[in-house]
């Protein structure tokens, strides 16, 4: 079905239309300085397409919540939900095909990045059965995909940038069409901006932004000066969904208004100068008197004080005899304490789906409470220990040489697949059935079996594992680098609790 929506008019007065189906396949980038009309453009696009396609709007300023009254969007207050809750809400949004506005207004910048990443991750990891077409509109995209590190933590920037990259680079196959708007192209990560095939460029003044806008539109550098002359609400369009050649257009009117808008001039009050002075400088309640601190006289030192001081200075320092130092207890082994603390954290059913940063903070607090000796673990060491704990490794397996080999190979793999590799290695060492998709997804903090299958395909294509099925349709995973393989297991089974008996078929195999 070919659906074209009306975005306004061209300079010649003809309607400026946007092909909605083409937009879903090619994505859109909007650029313009503050006050150029970006939010107005996004509102026009959302209103005109609301009856044709599902929508999700990431709103950092709370400007689009008014869409709920006219078009029925559900407003999700991100400040009232945790990251895990937002991920689950996003999954239900895709399942029930509900249009939403995610209001990030009540959060600081770092929290906005983390919550937006959680919501986008939930949309991206939805089950394949719910991959319906959806417009994902992100206003002020430079906040969520910054080109350079800022005042936020590297972990928050990495998570948010990864979610935005997934939206723009890999979202099309999942029905997600990114529509991103930014004040400055120079502040937006290039790998995010480069994935858009449709562009609407508004008024901009900085040379670097004008040059990038001209390059994206295929214009000569000398033509870049035209972006300074654009009026509010006027844009230059290019792309398969808009026009095959640069086309100047004016965005049409909208049915709803934002809670914020451009400041309007209002008359000053007519208060007389003397009255105004009294209003500003009127005395308030009297301040409480400040008492000067009382100084007590310092008593004179007794005559023999100097003698006692000299005796104290000449007193020899007593050192404990050697036998007392030997009587002190041996140094406390903190490894069992760290393992026990991490095991208690992971007993919470929701711990598997919390971010590594949240688990790390919880881990440090518990270490201080239990007075674990020694320097605290850094984040890298914690991630390695967390991957091993999520793999469910027992003490007997962890003490064996096979686990040392598996850990050495896992340390060379990307962080996001180390947990999956260790879970498979543990199953092979313990002669256990092959982990199901649900178990593999849980090892990376996800509820989506589809994500587990994608990671397994990635590992198979790069030779980390070899996947095959037996005669009964059960899955077997081999580890070529170690010469092991798991027992047959049902990939569609629920997450294993660790109580299933191990079949005798698993073990080592000859890779030669």
C-alpha positions as CSV (number, residue, x, y, z in Angstrom):
1,X,0.0,0.0,0.0
2,X,1.4,3.4,-1.1
3,X,0.7,6.0,1.6
4,X,1.8,9.6,1.1
5,X,1.4,12.2,3.9
6,X,1.2,15.9,3.5
7,X,4.2,17.7,5.1
8,X,3.4,21.2,3.8
9,X,4.1,23.0,0.5
10,X,7.0,23.7,-1.8
11,X,8.1,27.2,-3.0
12,X,5.9,26.8,-6.0
13,X,2.8,26.1,-3.9
14,X,2.5,22.4,-4.7
15,X,1.9,19.9,-1.9
16,X,5.1,18.5,-0.3
17,X,4.4,14.8,0.3
18,X,6.4,12.1,2.1
19,X,6.1,8.5,1.1
20,X,5.5,6.7,4.4
21,X,6.4,3.2,3.3
22,X,9.7,4.5,1.8
23,X,10.4,6.3,5.1
24,X,10.0,3.0,7.0
25,X,12.7,1.5,4.9
26,X,15.1,4.4,4.7
27,X,14.9,6.5,8.0
28,X,15.0,10.3,8.4
29,X,17.4,12.9,9.8
30,X,16.2,16.4,10.7
31,X,18.8,19.1,11.5
32,X,18.4,22.7,12.5
33,X,19.4,25.2,15.1
34,X,17.2,26.0,18.1
35,X,14.2,27.9,16.9
36,X,14.3,26.6,13.3
37,X,11.1,24.5,13.7
38,X,12.4,21.0,14.2
39,X,9.8,20.1,16.9
40,X,7.1,21.6,14.7
41,X,8.2,19.4,11.8
42,X,8.3,16.3,14.0
43,X,4.8,17.1,15.3
44,X,3.5,17.5,11.8
45,X,5.0,14.2,10.8
46,X,3.6,12.4,13.8
47,X,0.1,13.9,13.4
48,X,-0.1,13.1,9.7
49,X,1.0,9.5,10.1
50,X,-0.7,8.7,13.4
51,X,-3.6,6.8,11.8
52,X,-1.3,4.8,9.5
53,X,1.6,3.5,11.6
54,X,2.5,2.8,15.3
55,X,4.7,5.4,16.9
56,X,7.1,5.7,19.8
57,X,8.5,9.2,20.7
58,X,11.5,9.7,23.0
59,X,10.8,13.2,24.4
60,X,13.6,14.7,26.6
61,X,11.6,18.0,27.2
62,X,8.1,16.7,27.7
63,X,6.9,18.6,24.7
64,X,5.0,15.9,22.9
65,X,2.8,14.7,25.8
66,X,-0.1,16.7,24.4
67,X,-0.4,14.2,21.5
68,X,-2.2,11.9,24.0
69,X,-5.4,14.1,24.2
70,X,-5.8,14.3,20.4
71,X,-4.4,11.1,19.0
72,X,-4.5,8.7,22.0
73,X,-0.8,8.2,22.6
74,X,0.0,6.6,26.0
75,X,2.4,8.8,28.0
76,X,5.1,6.9,29.9
77,X,6.7,8.9,32.6
78,X,10.3,7.5,32.6
79,X,11.1,9.0,36.0
80,X,8.5,6.7,37.6
81,X,10.0,3.5,36.1
82,X,13.2,1.6,36.4
83,X,15.3,0.6,33.4
84,X,14.1,-3.0,33.6
85,X,10.5,-1.8,33.8
86,X,10.9,0.4,30.7
87,X,12.4,-2.6,28.9
88,X,9.3,-4.7,29.7
89,X,7.0,-1.8,28.8
90,X,8.7,-1.5,25.4
91,X,8.1,-5.2,24.8
92,X,4.4,-4.8,25.6
93,X,4.2,-1.7,23.3
94,X,5.4,-3.8,20.4
95,X,3.1,-6.7,21.3
96,X,-0.1,-4.6,21.5
97,X,0.9,-2.1,18.9
98,X,0.2,1.0,21.1
99,X,1.7,4.4,20.2
100,X,3.5,5.9,23.2
101,X,5.4,9.1,24.2
102,X,8.3,8.4,26.6
103,X,8.5,11.5,28.8
104,X,12.1,11.9,30.0
105,X,11.6,15.4,31.4
106,X,12.1,14.5,35.1
107,X,15.5,12.9,34.7
108,X,19.0,14.3,34.5
109,X,21.0,13.8,31.3
110,X,22.8,10.6,32.3
111,X,19.5,9.0,33.5
112,X,17.8,10.1,30.3
113,X,20.5,8.3,28.3
114,X,20.1,5.1,30.4
115,X,16.3,5.0,30.4
116,X,16.2,5.8,26.7
117,X,18.6,3.0,26.0
118,X,16.5,0.5,28.1
119,X,13.4,1.4,26.2
120,X,15.0,1.2,22.8
121,X,16.6,-2.1,23.8
122,X,13.1,-3.5,24.7
123,X,11.8,-2.4,21.3
124,X,14.8,-4.0,19.5
125,X,14.7,-7.3,21.4
126,X,11.0,-7.9,20.9
127,X,10.0,-11.3,19.7
128,X,10.0,-11.8,15.9
129,X,6.2,-12.3,16.0
130,X,5.8,-8.6,17.0
131,X,8.0,-6.9,14.4
132,X,5.3,-4.6,13.2
133,X,6.2,-1.3,11.4
134,X,6.9,1.5,13.9
135,X,8.2,5.0,13.7
136,X,10.7,5.7,16.5
137,X,11.0,9.5,16.8
138,X,14.0,10.8,18.9
139,X,14.1,14.5,19.5
140,X,17.4,16.1,20.5
141,X,19.2,13.0,19.3
142,X,22.6,14.5,20.1
143,X,21.9,13.8,23.8
144,X,21.5,10.1,23.2
145,X,24.2,9.6,20.5
146,X,26.9,12.2,21.2
147,X,29.9,12.4,18.9
148,X,32.3,12.9,21.8
149,X,32.5,12.1,25.5
150,X,30.9,14.8,27.7
151,X,30.2,15.1,31.4
152,X,28.3,11.8,31.6
153,X,29.9,8.5,32.5
154,X,31.5,6.4,29.7
155,X,29.2,3.5,30.6
156,X,26.0,5.6,30.1
157,X,27.3,7.0,26.8
158,X,28.3,3.6,25.6
159,X,24.9,2.1,26.4
160,X,22.9,5.0,24.9
161,X,25.1,5.2,21.8
162,X,24.8,1.4,21.2
163,X,21.0,1.6,21.5
164,X,20.8,4.5,19.0
165,X,23.2,2.6,16.6
166,X,21.0,-0.5,16.7
167,X,18.0,1.6,16.0
168,X,19.5,3.3,12.9
169,X,21.7,0.4,11.6
170,X,19.8,-2.7,12.4
171,X,16.2,-1.6,13.2
172,X,14.8,-1.8,9.7
173,X,14.6,-5.6,9.7
174,X,12.7,-5.4,12.9
175,X,10.2,-2.9,11.6
176,X,11.8,0.1,13.4
177,X,12.2,3.3,11.4
178,X,14.3,5.9,13.2
179,X,13.4,9.5,12.8
180,X,16.0,11.6,14.6
181,X,16.3,15.4,15.1
182,X,19.4,17.3,16.2
183,X,20.4,20.9,16.7
184,X,23.9,20.3,15.3
185,X,25.2,17.6,13.0
186,X,28.7,18.0,14.4
187,X,27.4,16.9,17.9
188,X,25.8,13.8,16.5
189,X,27.7,10.5,16.2
190,X,28.6,10.0,12.5
191,X,27.7,6.3,12.4
192,X,24.2,7.2,13.6
193,X,23.7,10.1,11.2
194,X,25.1,8.1,8.2
195,X,22.4,5.5,8.3
196,X,19.6,7.9,7.3
197,X,18.8,8.2,3.6
198,X,16.2,11.1,4.0
199,X,17.2,14.5,5.2
200,X,15.4,17.7,6.2
201,X,17.9,20.5,6.8
202,X,16.7,23.7,8.5
203,X,18.3,27.0,9.4
204,X,21.9,26.7,10.7
205,X,24.7,29.2,11.1
206,X,28.0,27.5,12.0
207,X,30.3,26.8,9.0
208,X,31.0,23.1,10.0
209,X,27.3,22.3,10.3
210,X,26.5,24.1,7.0
211,X,29.3,22.1,5.3
212,X,28.1,18.8,6.6
213,X,24.5,19.6,5.6
214,X,25.6,20.5,2.1
215,X,27.6,17.3,1.8
216,X,24.6,15.2,2.9
217,X,22.4,16.9,0.3
218,X,24.9,16.5,-2.5
219,X,25.3,20.3,-2.8
220,X,28.4,22.3,-3.5
221,X,30.2,24.0,-0.7
222,X,29.4,27.5,-2.0
223,X,25.7,26.7,-1.8
224,X,25.9,26.0,1.9
225,X,25.4,29.7,2.7
226,X,21.7,29.2,1.9
227,X,21.1,27.5,5.2
228,X,21.6,30.8,7.0
229,X,18.8,32.4,5.0
230,X,16.1,29.8,5.8
231,X,13.1,31.0,7.7
232,X,11.6,29.3,10.7
233,X,9.7,26.2,9.5
234,X,11.5,26.1,6.1
235,X,13.6,23.1,5.3
236,X,15.5,21.6,2.4
237,X,14.5,18.0,1.7
238,X,16.3,15.2,0.0
239,X,15.8,11.4,-0.1
240,X,13.8,8.6,-1.7
241,X,10.8,9.3,0.6
242,X,10.8,13.0,-0.1
243,X,12.6,14.1,-3.4
244,X,15.3,12.9,-5.6
245,X,16.8,16.4,-5.8
246,X,17.1,19.0,-3.1
247,X,13.7,20.6,-2.6
248,X,12.9,23.6,-0.5
249,X,9.6,23.3,1.4
250,X,7.6,24.9,4.2
251,X,6.1,22.7,6.9
252,X,2.3,23.0,7.3
253,X,0.3,23.7,10.4
254,X,-0.3,21.2,13.3
255,X,-3.4,20.3,15.3
256,X,-1.7,20.1,18.7
257,X,0.7,22.4,20.5
258,X,3.6,21.7,22.9
259,X,3.7,22.7,26.5
260,X,6.7,24.9,25.7
261,X,7.1,27.3,22.8
262,X,8.9,30.3,21.7
263,X,8.9,33.3,24.1
264,X,6.4,36.0,23.3
265,X,6.8,39.7,24.1
266,X,4.4,40.9,26.8
267,X,4.0,44.5,28.0
268,X,5.9,45.5,31.1
269,X,3.9,46.3,34.3
270,X,3.0,49.9,34.8
271,X,4.2,50.1,38.4
272,X,5.6,53.5,39.4
273,X,9.3,53.6,40.0
274,X,9.0,54.5,43.7
275,X,6.5,51.6,44.2
276,X,8.8,49.2,42.3
277,X,11.7,50.2,44.6
278,X,9.6,49.5,47.7
279,X,8.5,46.1,46.3
280,X,12.1,45.1,45.7
281,X,13.9,46.6,48.7
282,X,11.2,46.2,51.3
283,X,12.6,45.0,54.6
284,X,12.0,41.5,55.6
285,X,11.8,39.9,58.9
286,X,14.6,41.0,61.2
287,X,17.6,38.7,61.3
288,X,18.4,37.1,64.6
289,X,21.3,38.7,66.4
290,X,24.5,36.8,66.1
291,X,26.2,36.2,69.4
292,X,30.0,36.5,69.5
293,X,31.5,33.3,70.7
294,X,32.6,33.3,74.3
295,X,36.3,32.8,74.9
296,X,37.2,31.2,78.1
297,X,40.6,32.1,79.5
298,X,43.2,29.4,79.1
299,X,44.4,28.3,82.5
300,X,48.1,28.6,83.0
301,X,50.1,25.4,82.8
302,X,51.3,24.0,86.1
303,X,55.0,24.4,86.7
304,X,55.8,20.7,86.3
305,X,54.0,20.4,82.9
306,X,57.2,21.1,80.9
307,X,59.0,18.4,82.8
308,X,56.2,15.8,82.1
309,X,56.3,16.8,78.4
310,X,60.0,16.3,78.1
311,X,59.7,12.8,79.8
312,X,56.9,11.9,77.3
313,X,59.1,12.9,74.4
314,X,62.0,10.8,75.6
315,X,59.9,7.7,76.2
316,X,61.1,4.7,74.0
317,X,58.7,3.3,71.4
318,X,57.5,-0.2,72.5
319,X,57.4,-2.8,69.7
320,X,55.5,-6.0,70.1
321,X,57.7,-9.1,70.6
322,X,58.1,-11.5,67.6
323,X,56.0,-14.1,69.2
324,X,53.0,-11.7,69.4
325,X,53.1,-11.0,65.7
326,X,53.1,-14.7,65.0
327,X,50.1,-15.2,67.2
328,X,47.9,-13.0,64.9
329,X,45.5,-15.0,62.8
330,X,46.3,-15.7,59.1
331,X,45.2,-13.3,56.4
332,X,41.5,-13.7,55.5
333,X,40.8,-15.3,52.1
334,X,38.4,-12.8,50.5
335,X,37.6,-14.9,47.4
336,X,34.9,-17.0,49.1
337,X,33.4,-13.7,50.5
338,X,33.3,-12.1,47.1
339,X,31.7,-15.3,45.6
340,X,29.1,-15.4,48.4
341,X,28.2,-11.7,48.0
342,X,27.8,-12.1,44.2
343,X,25.7,-15.3,44.7
344,X,23.3,-13.4,47.0
345,X,22.9,-10.6,44.5
346,X,22.0,-13.1,41.7
347,X,19.4,-14.8,43.9
348,X,17.1,-11.9,43.1
349,X,15.1,-13.0,40.0
350,X,15.4,-9.4,38.6
351,X,19.2,-9.3,39.0
352,X,19.7,-11.1,35.7
353,X,18.0,-8.2,33.8
354,X,19.7,-5.3,35.6
355,X,22.5,-3.4,33.9
356,X,26.1,-4.2,34.9
357,X,26.6,-0.7,36.4
358,X,23.6,-1.2,38.8
359,X,24.9,-4.6,39.9
360,X,28.4,-3.3,40.3
361,X,27.2,-0.5,42.7
362,X,25.2,-3.1,44.7
363,X,28.2,-5.3,44.8
364,X,30.5,-2.5,46.2
365,X,28.0,-1.6,48.9
366,X,27.7,-5.2,50.1
367,X,31.4,-5.5,50.1
368,X,31.7,-2.5,52.5
369,X,28.9,-3.8,54.7
370,X,30.6,-7.2,55.0
371,X,34.0,-5.5,55.5
372,X,35.7,-7.5,52.8
373,X,39.5,-6.8,53.1
374,X,41.6,-5.6,50.3
375,X,41.1,-3.1,47.4
376,X,37.6,-3.3,45.8
377,X,37.3,-5.0,42.4
378,X,37.4,-2.8,39.4
379,X,34.6,-2.9,36.8
380,X,36.6,-5.1,34.4
381,X,37.3,-7.8,37.1
382,X,33.7,-7.6,38.3
383,X,32.4,-8.2,34.7
384,X,34.5,-11.4,34.4
385,X,33.4,-12.6,37.8
386,X,29.7,-11.8,37.0
387,X,30.0,-13.8,33.7
388,X,31.3,-16.8,35.6
389,X,28.5,-16.5,38.2
390,X,25.8,-16.2,35.6
391,X,27.1,-19.3,34.0
392,X,26.3,-21.2,37.2
393,X,29.8,-22.6,37.8
394,X,30.1,-24.8,40.9
395,X,33.2,-25.0,43.1
396,X,34.3,-28.4,41.7
397,X,34.1,-27.1,38.1
398,X,35.8,-23.8,39.0
399,X,38.8,-25.5,40.6
400,X,39.4,-27.8,37.6
401,X,42.0,-27.0,34.8
402,X,39.2,-27.2,32.2
403,X,37.5,-24.1,33.6
404,X,40.8,-22.2,33.5
405,X,41.1,-23.0,29.8
406,X,37.6,-21.8,29.1
407,X,38.1,-18.6,31.1
408,X,41.3,-17.9,29.2
409,X,39.5,-18.1,25.8
410,X,36.5,-16.2,27.1
411,X,38.8,-13.3,28.2
412,X,39.7,-12.8,24.5
413,X,36.0,-12.5,23.3
414,X,33.8,-9.4,23.3
415,X,32.2,-8.7,26.6
416,X,28.6,-9.1,25.5
417,X,29.2,-12.8,24.5
418,X,31.6,-13.9,27.3
419,X,28.7,-14.9,29.5
420,X,27.1,-17.0,26.8
421,X,30.4,-18.7,26.0
422,X,31.1,-19.6,29.7
423,X,27.5,-20.9,30.1
424,X,28.1,-23.3,27.1
425,X,31.6,-24.2,28.4
426,X,30.2,-25.1,31.8
427,X,27.5,-27.3,30.3
428,X,30.2,-29.1,28.3
429,X,32.5,-29.6,31.3
430,X,29.7,-30.8,33.6
431,X,28.3,-33.1,30.8
432,X,25.0,-31.2,31.0
433,X,22.4,-30.6,28.3
434,X,22.9,-27.7,25.8
435,X,21.5,-24.5,27.4
436,X,18.2,-23.3,25.9
437,X,17.6,-20.0,24.2
438,X,16.0,-18.7,27.4
439,X,19.1,-19.6,29.5
440,X,21.5,-18.1,27.0
441,X,19.4,-14.8,26.9
442,X,19.4,-14.7,30.7
443,X,23.2,-14.9,30.7
444,X,23.4,-11.6,28.9
445,X,20.6,-9.9,30.9
446,X,17.8,-10.3,28.4
447,X,14.4,-11.9,28.3
448,X,14.4,-12.3,24.5
449,X,15.2,-15.7,23.1
450,X,15.7,-14.0,19.8
451,X,18.7,-12.1,21.1
452,X,20.2,-15.4,22.3
453,X,19.8,-16.9,18.9
454,X,21.4,-13.9,17.2
455,X,24.4,-14.1,19.6
456,X,24.7,-17.8,18.9
457,X,24.6,-17.2,15.2
458,X,27.3,-14.6,15.6
459,X,29.6,-16.9,17.5
460,X,29.0,-19.8,15.0
461,X,29.9,-17.6,12.0
462,X,33.2,-16.6,13.7
463,X,34.2,-20.1,14.7
464,X,33.8,-19.7,18.5
465,X,31.2,-22.5,18.5
466,X,29.7,-25.1,16.2
467,X,26.0,-25.8,16.4
468,X,24.3,-29.0,15.2
469,X,21.1,-31.0,15.9
470,X,20.9,-34.7,16.7
471,X,18.3,-37.0,15.2
472,X,15.6,-36.0,17.7
473,X,15.9,-32.3,16.9
474,X,17.8,-31.4,20.1
475,X,20.7,-28.9,19.9
476,X,24.4,-29.7,20.5
477,X,27.0,-27.0,20.7
478,X,30.7,-27.8,20.3
479,X,33.6,-25.6,21.3
480,X,36.4,-26.2,18.7
481,X,39.0,-24.2,20.6
482,X,38.7,-26.5,23.6
483,X,37.6,-29.8,22.0
484,X,34.4,-30.1,24.0
485,X,30.7,-30.4,23.3
486,X,27.5,-30.3,25.3
487,X,24.8,-33.0,25.6
488,X,21.7,-32.6,23.4
489,X,19.3,-30.0,24.8
490,X,16.0,-28.5,23.9
491,X,16.5,-25.0,22.6
492,X,12.9,-24.0,23.3
493,X,13.0,-25.1,27.0
494,X,12.4,-22.7,29.8
495,X,15.3,-21.3,31.8
496,X,17.1,-24.2,33.6
497,X,17.1,-24.0,37.4
498,X,20.2,-26.2,37.7
499,X,18.4,-29.3,39.1
500,X,18.1,-31.2,35.8
501,X,20.0,-34.5,35.7
502,X,22.9,-34.5,33.3
503,X,22.7,-37.1,30.5
504,X,25.7,-39.4,29.9
505,X,26.2,-38.5,26.2
506,X,28.1,-35.2,26.7
507,X,31.8,-34.8,27.1
508,X,34.9,-34.3,25.1
509,X,35.1,-34.9,21.4
510,X,38.0,-35.3,18.9
511,X,38.3,-32.1,16.9
512,X,40.9,-33.7,14.6
